């Protein structure tokens, strides 16, 4: 007996696990940087976040949803790592576990599991933790290279926090400049922040890998970063003493992590390139609005979650370019 | 060669696996029994003219076109009509067919069987169209649309270009490739005949760049044929699709729901052009064709010249026999071919290849949840959203499917090929197209 099925009879190279493990590989540089600067604490948070995410997915699928487990597809692993990336390395272990429960249980499985969630699970967890435990979520350990030995962890504010605080206290940018890290420090990860967001270089390396492997396209990251640069650039050009420059905004906080790894999440971003550009522009604008005029020094997470909510609308409005709309010759009716 | 032409929207690049590309066309022995189905073309099935016990010769008309979109059928063998009854066709459906017990190989006297190549085209356009119609020609790339219909543009429309489809973008298949290499001259004369019938002065032969020998060979020959240009194309599936080929070659887009003639183009397959040459210059109806027999486990991947009606099993035997490990037999290529129920089904006018797949290749991967990666949308050559169309089809929302242009789908399978979650998108799209088509037809009737 032969197998009979509809065409096509061959299948391409892509699979869900391949994409997910591709994202994991892309996160390796940022993982290494976070371990380098935050040491054993970073390992603790990473292992806990990953283990808890996978565990919760398994438990919920087995006992609540009563369906076959999909933990091997790698999506829970990605969520776990991203959750770790989004919290400070000194976050108490039980809070990390709560974060994983929120990410997997609330943001992913309650919508029906992989592919059905509206909001990025790791970001829902980040915002949940930020609102629930504002103190622990905003005491950022100062990064110190692993080679400098183990010492008591010193915590401090993020560059965005310094600027927000300083400007509202009436200081000017030139007065604040000595207090914030240099661009080089921002790029290599020597600034306060969540575990995975500190090194722009490591994140960009991961982004290039994902572009090469065709896991993401350039549209969302470029739109997010470009809009942020443009918007902050206009403000800075208008008054460089009351607004930080675009490079500062691009390199600090969670913008790189957000633009490259969070906003590009396939499940929660639009389906066409046009829609993806609009989505990215929206993330950029909301980020700057929150950073400059909002109550929080950082706004990337809120911006992405807000844009996640309008993705279904964007998908309705942005259709692919249909074949046949550009005949190239006059068609008689 | 970075500037090769191609279509712009979507497309994929499946592994080419042209295992039989170097195998010259080999004539297969005539079968002992020929099974000639009466429905071999797109459109109405043909009406039989013979009855049980009739003696027939090779090339004798045994069934006439069943309608405007229909075609004649000629006996591919000589012998005695054994029965006119249903046989199982390639898909396992019962279809009427003429079964002929073969005796000898006696041809109709008016068929020129010599090897001489006749270059001079004496027939008028009307005579050409009539000959093509009489000879029972259909599109031999697999669509089997009656050729004469394509040569008769609807009133008010005229053709500007003839495009010969030598793309063969389906993996594995090589029959068109071999025809271009071995019957290139006749194929080009066939193209000129088609140009004369269509009253056009410009003809193109589109060939993908993975067949450099065919491009070179035909480019040399084309110097002697006025108005014919060989166009090398970048390798991309589904470039052999009529609309994609027109876009690639002359940069025109056939609008939704319209025919190629509306942008001034008529597309014919390489094999059809050869058949046109034979019909017009040699008076030979469509009774045989070149069929690729291939597959990773096939011991001798081949290109056979076979009579219509030959059981597929005989082709497989000639290619080294059915491998033990065979899990799937496909009529056509792996992207758009049909999987066959048994090897007893006969070769028909539209059979371009027989592909044997190993057991391990035969099964689909288990379907997983859609991760909304949008790859299906980005590979769709028609600019559709397969993830959305499959979902609305599943839910039975056919009005929405129509709005989202499900009828534009050419069923190339690029979406399903690409889907990381291995969702059988095209299954759902076919269902949706079927139901939406029914709705549209019943609405038009009112």
Contacts between the chains, C-beta under 8 A, distances in Angstrom:
chain1	res1	chain2	res2	distance
A	2	B	326	7.0
A	2	B	327	6.7
A	2	B	328	5.4
A	2	B	329	5.2
A	2	B	339	6.8
A	2	B	340	6.7
A	2	B	341	6.9
A	2	B	342	7.5
A	2	B	362	7.5
A	3	B	327	5.3
A	3	B	328	4.6
A	3	B	339	6.6
A	3	B	362	4.2
A	3	B	363	6.3
A	4	B	92	7.4
A	4	B	328	7.6
A	4	B	339	4.6
A	4	B	340	7.5
A	4	B	341	5.9
A	5	B	328	7.8
A	5	B	339	5.8
A	5	B	364	6.3
A	6	B	339	7.8
A	6	B	424	7.1
A	6	B	426	6.3
A	6	B	427	5.2
A	6	B	430	6.7
A	7	B	332	8.0
A	7	B	334	7.6
A	7	B	335	6.2
A	7	B	336	5.1
A	7	B	337	5.9
A	7	B	338	7.0
A	7	B	339	7.8
A	7	B	411	7.5
A	7	B	413	5.3
A	7	B	426	6.8
A	8	B	334	6.4
A	8	B	335	4.7
A	8	B	336	7.1
A	8	B	413	3.3
A	8	B	416	5.5
A	8	B	417	5.0
A	8	B	426	6.9
A	9	B	328	6.5
A	9	B	330	5.7
A	9	B	334	4.4
A	9	B	335	7.5
A	9	B	337	6.7
A	9	B	339	6.6
A	9	B	355	7.7
A	9	B	357	6.4
A	9	B	361	7.7
A	9	B	362	7.9
A	10	B	14	5.7
A	10	B	15	7.6
A	10	B	171	7.0
A	10	B	334	4.4
A	10	B	335	6.9
A	10	B	361	7.5
A	10	B	417	6.5
A	11	B	364	7.4
A	11	B	365	6.2
A	11	B	416	7.7
A	11	B	417	6.1
A	11	B	422	6.5
A	12	B	12	6.6
A	12	B	14	6.9
A	12	B	417	5.0
A	12	B	418	5.1
A	14	B	373	7.9
A	14	B	375	6.6
A	14	B	418	6.2
A	14	B	419	7.3
A	14	B	420	4.0
A	15	B	365	7.4
A	15	B	420	5.1
A	15	B	421	7.9
A	15	B	422	7.2
A	16	B	368	5.6
A	16	B	369	8.0
A	16	B	371	5.8
A	16	B	420	5.0
A	16	B	421	5.5
A	18	B	420	7.0
A	19	B	371	7.3
A	19	B	373	6.8
A	19	B	420	5.6
A	70	B	368	7.4
A	70	B	369	7.5
A	73	B	368	7.1
A	75	B	371	7.7
A	113	B	369	6.4
A	114	B	369	4.9
A	114	B	371	6.3
A	115	B	369	4.2
A	115	B	370	4.9
A	115	B	371	4.7
A	115	B	372	5.9
A	115	B	421	7.7
A	116	B	369	7.2
A	266	B	371	5.4
A	266	B	372	5.3
A	266	B	373	4.4
A	266	B	374	7.0
A	267	B	371	5.8
A	267	B	372	5.1
A	268	B	372	8.0
A	269	B	372	7.9
A	270	B	374	7.9
A	271	B	372	6.6
A	271	B	374	4.3
A	271	B	377	5.4
A	271	B	385	6.5
A	271	B	387	7.0
A	271	B	388	7.9
A	272	B	374	7.1
A	272	B	377	6.3
A	272	B	385	7.9
A	273	B	378	7.8
A	319	B	383	8.0
A	319	B	385	7.3
A	320	B	9	8.0
A	320	B	377	5.6
A	320	B	378	7.9
A	320	B	380	7.1
A	320	B	383	4.5
A	320	B	384	7.1
A	320	B	385	6.4
A	321	B	9	6.7
A	321	B	383	5.2
A	322	B	256	7.0
A	322	B	382	7.1
A	322	B	383	4.1
A	322	B	384	7.4
A	322	B	405	6.4
A	322	B	408	7.3
A	323	B	9	5.5
A	323	B	243	6.6
A	323	B	247	7.7
A	323	B	253	6.0
A	323	B	256	7.8
A	323	B	381	6.6
A	323	B	382	4.4
A	323	B	383	4.7
A	323	B	408	6.9
A	324	B	243	7.6
A	324	B	253	4.9
A	324	B	254	6.0
A	324	B	255	4.3
A	324	B	256	4.6
A	324	B	258	7.5
A	324	B	382	7.8
A	324	B	408	7.2
A	325	B	253	7.1
A	325	B	255	7.6
A	325	B	383	8.0
A	326	B	253	5.4
A	327	B	252	5.9
A	327	B	253	5.0
A	327	B	254	7.4
A	327	B	255	5.6
A	327	B	263	5.7
A	328	B	250	7.8
A	328	B	251	5.4
A	328	B	252	4.2
A	328	B	253	6.1
A	328	B	263	7.2
A	329	B	252	5.4
A	329	B	263	5.3
A	329	B	264	6.5
A	331	B	255	5.9
A	331	B	258	7.3
A	331	B	262	5.8
A	331	B	263	7.3
A	332	B	156	7.0
A	332	B	157	7.6
A	332	B	262	7.4
